[in-house]
Amino acid sequence: VEEGDAHIASTVLVEADLRGIVSHGVARLRHFYVNRIRDGRIVARPQVQMLTDTPATAVIDAGGGLGHPVSHHAMSVAIQKAQDLGVGFVAVRNSNHYGIAGYYATMALDHECIGMSMTNSSPLVVPTFGRVAKLGTNPIAVAAPAGNEYPYLLDMATSTVPAGKIEVYERREEALPEGWVIDGDGEPVTNAAQAIEHRRQRAGGGHLPLGGIGELLSGHKGYGLALWVEIFCALLSGAPCAYETYASRSAGKSRPSQVSHFFGAWRVDQFRPVKEFKATMDELQRELKDAPRIEGQSRIYVPGEKEYIEKDRRAHEGIPLNQKVVVDLQMMAEELGMDFDL
Amino acid sequence: VEEGDAHIASTVLVEADLRGIVSHGVARLRHFYVNRIRDGRIVARPQVQMLTDTPATAVIDAGGGLGHPVSHHAMSVAIQKAQDLGVGFVAVRNSNHYGIAGYYATMALDHECIGMSMTNSSPLVVPTFGRVAKLGTNPIAVAAPAGNEYPYLLDMATSTVPAGKIEVYERREEALPEGWVIDGDGEPVTNAAQAIEHRRQRAGGGHLPLGGIGELLSGHKGYGLALWVEIFCALLSGAPCAYETYASRSAGKSRPSQVSHFFGAWRVDQFRPVKEFKATMDELQRELKDAPRIEGQSRIYVPGEKEYIEKDRRAHEGIPLNQKVVVDLQMMAEELGMDFDL
């Protein structure tokens, strides 16, 4: 991988660890990136192509390469268009897993823009009333600048929980709440190891969209949000939908996973002076944080705040890494003939 | 109200009834519109002002008038900008309730655009871990064109359920599921009449964001989505946030409610030929509808499909109106010295 590309990819992974989103950090280096580069599913030195370029929009073909560098590029293009014109939107096709969605959305903040980032992903989520995974966990991230408070940062899978959370519960040997995963008959799965095994065997079932099973608690809304992401990422860029991505795996072949992304930037001052906007962002946040709390709850958070607090702490105290992850990083370094210092 | 404005407002209300969203149809005519015009909370003949107008963005002051005509105008401006430039975004402040969010999003479909519409609303939803309503049910609507299938139309409150659904359960004397409403102590309310009474008395508590109470089923995501809407509607347009809107009511005074909206349009052909896009929209829909279903479920829907089916039916068979609604319409006509024919 070109050094510049490697630098961006590692920055995004470390940023996830800094924010405490350990499921998306360096722990994924082997399975999501190194192995896939080695077996040809990710193209190490891709030909990235601008397919369409209009004043406000662009479509980029990632050439089957790592998701992070092309996404960093695409978001930069969206921000540049916003600088020139007020808003900018870029769809990316033929890419791979891009790490945390929020990373790209927050790139807009340095330019006094609101940022948006979405990606589809391998089929893991069932449509409402369905019992086979057809959609990805398809995250949406939106970031907006504030003044003295942390920026607003929504970074959410459109499923009840992201895939990584099941692994966390498995390690802790904790039961899954109902509303996260169903089996091939549509019944709730509460055993985390079983949920992971079903996924491996492609035994049907899958994650539930935000809102859970059926329509009682509005699972159809999470399903609708996942489709929104699918339309903006795959359909606008001309990429396969989630249920067609990673199709290679089941056939035992090594083809690129064909993930697609969508990025957007809105320049705040095209609507309102930045200073006013930021002052009201601060007010809004304080109003929410000072609101009366449910007994036993120590505070009300604003989206992104937990991660920003964690980042401040870890930037000073360091990032605690799971021992297994450290051993794995060390082994990878040996396999690849690289230095590894702790 | 000017005839043109009245025509738009009534069209949006009837469209809600056509789509089977009876909670947002003519049943609301008296309490949401006529009464508020009569007591001065809605300005009958407002001065609508374009405050900002850039190639891709605009901000409009609705002058305290009806939400529907200014929203129709704002979405038309967004679509015109998309025609000229590829994309367009318009924020509206100093407005009132605009009916169904989906109406404005679908206006984009006739122009081969993807449409988006959001609005904040009176404070009804608690932030995660909070026990006092600070946010509106803040709906998001997104519409995308298809070929032979119905368009995709997501039109969702970012709370578990919209306010109107509680009234439906009250009329049916059915218990509310846990996860919809909490009381001032943060405890679930399952008695619909009680939930409505709490709201009337501003006794604390309120609707839960999509995902329900706390973080277990990701209620913080619904809360984050509601804030997204608040930021795009109120903060970009320079309007008060939900918790400041309708403040007049508690003071017993009659001031405009200060609701704000946000509209967007993306021209599909700026990314990809429209024909290709629509063909894959059809494929995606068929893939989802043909997916294996949970036992006992007769079909899998695509967002908007239920409402389009209902609209087709009601356009032919007519709209069944609740007898109480008919009597109320008749009384209003008498009060206002208007003809009323059934």
Interface residues (C-beta under 8 A of the other chain):
Chain A: T52 T54 P55 A56 T57 V59 L85 G86 V87 F89 A91 I114 V126 P127 T128 F129 G130 R131 V132 K134 V142 A144 Y152 L154 M156 T160 V161 P177 G179 W180 I182 D185 G186 G204 L210 G211 G212 L216 L217 S218 H220 K221 G222 Y223 G224 L225 L227 W228 E230 I231 F232 A234 L235 L236 S237 G238 C241 Y243 W266 V268 Q270 F271 R272 E276 F277 T280 M281 E283 L284 E287 L288 A291 P292 R293 I294 E295 Q297 R299 I300 Y301 V302 P303
Chain B: T52 T54 P55 A56 T57 V59 L85 G86 V87 F89 A91 I114 V126 P127 T128 F129 G130 R131 V132 K134 V142 A144 Y152 L154 M156 T160 V161 P177 G179 W180 I182 D185 G186 G204 L210 G211 G212 L216 L217 S218 H220 K221 G222 Y223 G224 L225 L227 W228 E230 I231 F232 A234 L235 L236 S237 G238 C241 Y243 W266 V268 Q270 F271 R272 E276 F277 T280 M281 E283 L284 E287 L288 A291 P292 R293 I294 E295 Q297 R299 I300 Y301 V302 P303
